[in-house]
C-alpha cells in the first residue's frame, strides 16, 4: 500500500513527497518493494541533479546480498551510467565497477561493454572505444537497439581515429 501511495505521488507530480515515500520504503531493502523503491528513489535523485546521492543508492542496491543478482547487476549498471556524468569520478573507478558484468552470459554484458567504451572514449582512447563498440555491434545476442547504437558509434569514431 505504501509503495502504491509513493507511485501515486509520482503520478501527481508531487516529486518531493514521492522521493520521501520511496526513501522510507527503501529502508526496507530486503523486501521486493524495498529495493524497487530504492530504484525509484535513485532515479528521482538523478533527475533532480543529486547524481552522487543517486549513485550511493544504486551502490546500496548493488551490494545488498538479499537482492537477486540480476537486480544487483542492474543497479551497478545504472550507478555507472550516473557516474559517467561526474567528471571527478575517474573512468578507472567506473571500469572496475562494470568490468565483471561484461563477460559472456552476464545479462547486462552489452550495456557493460558500452560503458567500458564510453570510459575509453572519455579517456581519449578512441581505438579501444571503437573496438568495444565493434564487439557489441558484431554480437548477434545483443539487443537490436544496443547493436544499432554501437554500430553508429563505430561509424562516428571512424577507422583512423
PyMOL commands that set and color helices and strands:
alter all, ss='L'
color gray80, all
select helices_A, chain A and resi 2-11+15-26+32-47+51-63+69-83+91-101+109-122+126-137+144-157
alter helices_A, ss='H'
color red, helices_A
deselect
rebuild
show_as cartoon
